[in-house]
C-alpha cells in the first residue's frame, strides 16, 4: 500500500510538472519523439505510463513503442497466439488503456512491428515463416512466400485496430539479405519488394508507414505515403529529399540513449558501446548542412532507448535523464543560438525538479572531463581539463606514455550510490585518459584505407593511429578507426634509420557491438620505402566471449633491426563464433594506436 501511495504521488507531481513545462515550450518540430524498446526487456503497463509521464514533462508528443524483435514478441495478436506464449506481453486491453492514457498527455503512440528482419521470436513461434533452407532458422522472413504477406496483413490489421496513430512503424533495419539468395522463393527478390508490399498493406488500412533508413540501401525508392527514420548517417536526409520523401531524424551519434552518459564507463550502469553525454545531445543541430528546401522534408526529431542492457525502471530513468531535457531544446530549436553554458541554469533547475519528484537521473553534469587536441609541431598532446559548463580549469602538454586522471566535481554534496542487479554505481566518477608515445608518434604515415568503414568510422583517418591519444571504451568518439572485411595497413616513415624491436597495437573488443579482436599482426621493415622485409608475424586466438567489452593491447616483439620505414598489417578476426548473432559475417576491427618502438 505504501508503494502504491508513493507511485500515485509521483505520478501526480509529474502530471502537474508536465502542464507547467508544456505551457512554456517554444514552437519547434511538429514531430517530437521518444522511443522505448520493450522486446529485449518487458516493462509493466504502470512503468510504461510513468515513462509517458516523463515524456510529457519534456514536451514529447510521439511515443515510438518497439514491440517486437529477435528476443521477444510483446504484443498480443489473437490470430497468432503462439507469438506471445510463455512470456510477458501486452494484451489488447492493456494496449488500449496505455494509448488512452498517452492521449491525455498529448502523446500519440506509434507501434513498431519490426519486419522482415529481427523476426527470430516470430519465426520460433511459426517456423513456416522463414526460408526453407538447410541453415538454422535465422531471423528473416521468407519474402517470396505469399503466406508471409498473409501473416503480415493479419498482424497489421490487429495493430491498426489497437492504435489510432496515423503512423505505423514496420522496421526494415539490419536485414540479413544474403539468406534470400539460397531460397528458391526469394532468390530473385530484393528487400524493396517486401517493404513496398508492406507499405501497400498499410495504405489499404488508411495508414502511413515508417521505416528505418536501411531500406534505402536495398532499392526502396517509392517513398510516397511514408517516412524514413534516419538512425545512421545524417546526410541520408538529402537522399530522402531527392526521392520526394519525408524524414524523421534519429542519428545514433546524438539520439541513442542506450549509450553511456559518460565516456568513463567503468563506473556506469550497463549500456551500449558508445558514450553520449548530455552536452553532445544539446549540441545537435538537425538542419546543419541542409538547404532550406531540404530542411522542409524533415518532420521531426526522435531519440531512442534500446534495452539490451536496461531491465529495471530505475535504469530506464537514469538513461533518459537529463538527456531528455537537452533533447527537448533540440526539438524546440532553442539550442541553435544558445551555448551549453547558457543552458546550464535551466538544466540545473531540471535536476532539482527530478530530485523533488524522486526520479533517478545521471549526475555527470558536474564531472570534470578532458579535451585532448593533437599538437604535431611540439610532438605532444594538448590536454584541457574542463567542467561541463565549458570553463577551462587546467592545461598541460603530454608527450609521454602515461595515464592522467581528473577528480569530479561534487555538487551540493549530492554524490550518492545506487544498486542495480547486485552492483553499486556512483553518480560521480574519476575520468582518465591514456597516452602512447613511441618512435612512430606524429611520423609521416600512409594508411591503406581499403577496408576503412567510411564515412561512419573513418573520422580523421590515418592521423588517428599515431597521435599518441588512446581511445576510451567508446568506439565512436573519433579516437578509433573502424575497419570491416579486411586488414588495416599502415606504413610509417621514421625519417631516419633507427633501431626498432617491437610493435604495439591497441584494439577495442566489443562483441555485442559486433567488434571482435585482432586475428593477426605482421611487421615489415625497409630502408628505401620500396623493398620491405617481414620481420615478425603473429596470429592470435579469436574471441569467443560474446559479452566481452574491453581494450586489448597487443605487443609483438622481434629481433632488433635498423630501418627507416615500418609497415604494420593488422588483420581482424575473420568471423564470429557460431553462438554469436553475427556468425558468418565479417567482424569489425577498431584500432586507436599503432606504435613502433
Buried (B, 14 or more C-beta within 10 A) or exposed (E): EEEEEEBEEBBEBBBEBBEEBBEEBEEBBEBBBBBBBBBBBBBEBEBBBBBBBBBBBBBBBBBBBBBBBBBBBBBBBEEBEEBBEEEEBBEBEBBBBBBEBBEEBEBBBBBBBBBBBBBBBBBBBBEEBBBBBEEEBBBBBBBBBEEBBEBBBBBBBBBBEBBEBEBBBBBBBEBBBEBBEEBEBBEEBBBBBBBBBBBBBBBEBEBBBBBBBBBBBBEBEBBEBBBBBBBBBBEBBBBBBEBEBBBBBBBBBBBBBBBBBBBBBEBBBBBBBBBBBBBBBBBBEBBEEBEEEBBEBBBBBBBBBBBBBBBBBEBBBBBBBBBBBBBBBBBBBBBEEEEBEEBBEBBBEBBEBBBEBEBBBBBBBBBBBBEBEBBBEEBBBBBBBBBBBEEEEEEEEBBEBEEBEBEBBEBEEEBEEBEBEEEEBBBBBBBBBBBBBBBBBBBEBBBBBEBBBEEBBBBEEBBBBBBBBBBBBBBBBBBBBBBBBBBBBBBBBBEEEEEBEBBBBBBBBBBBBBBBBBBBBBBBBBBEEEEBEEBBEBEBEBBBEEEBBEBBEBEBEBEEBEBBBBBBBBBBBEBBBEEBBBEBBBBBBBBBBBBBB
